[in-house]
Amino acid sequence: MIDLATLPKEIAILVQHGLRDLGLYQGSTRGLPGPKTEAAFQEFLASRAGGSGSSFAEHLAAIAESQIGVREKGNNGGEDVRKFQRATWLDLGPWAWCAAFVCWCYREALKRGDDPGFKRPRTAGAWDFERWARDQGANLLKPPGPARRGDIIIFTFSHIGVCVLDQKGSRIETVEGNTNPGGGREGDGVYRKTRESDKVRSLIRF
């Protein structure tokens, strides 16, 4: 993977101009790559790869979709919720489980044989996925570019889900645990949701 920060300034300027010409980048072209350049570059790489990303990402999205309709029992309880919580470090209990759902989906995707090469996440905190991504060298897009199927989506309101449809326009299709029909982050089950992109804090792409 190319580290933009290590490119000679002249090459970085060319990269920024190229990304701007493609309509992916609106930042400066002084050869000082920052988060906007990185996000635009990752979007360019994804578009060159075609499809919705890696086979691991596809498995992640499909596994998340397979859980739509799961409902908790009582307050953050029930065997389905407990199976999600067991994918984290935290002891089982009546705590919010949106991150646990994503940890479980990741673990199950690994069983299908497509390992992206990272130590699997086991955090119960949505925003803590950003630290996990940095520690593992995963593609953390912050600010995020357009979401793709199989991206992990981290929201500004301390919530997390899995993108299940390549983004078109400002709306993102996700599957999320611990939400509800109204879209709250203290919900009762696993739902397919449509979110506005301005609610996305960052995304992780495989």
Sequence and secondary structure as in RCSB ss.txt:
>XXXX:A:sequence
MIDLATLPKEIAILVQHGLRDLGLYQGSTRGLPGPKTEAAFQEFLASRAGGSGSSFAEHLAAIAESQIGVREKGN
NGGEDVRKFQRATWLDLGPWAWCAAFVCWCYREALKRGDDPGFKRPRTAGAWDFERWARDQGANLLKPPGPARRG
DIIIFTFSHIGVCVLDQKGSRIETVEGNTNPGGGREGDGVYRKTRESDKVRSLIRF
>XXXX:A:secstr
   GGGS HHHHHHHHHHHHHTTS  S  SS   HHHHHHHHHHHHHHH TTS HHHHHHHHHHHHTTT B BTT
TBSHHHHHHHTTSSS SSSS  HHHHHHHHHHHHHTTT   SS     S STHHHHHHHHHT EEESS  S  TT
 EEEETTTEEEEEEEEEETTEEEEEEEEE TT  SS SEEEEEEEEGGGEEEEEE 
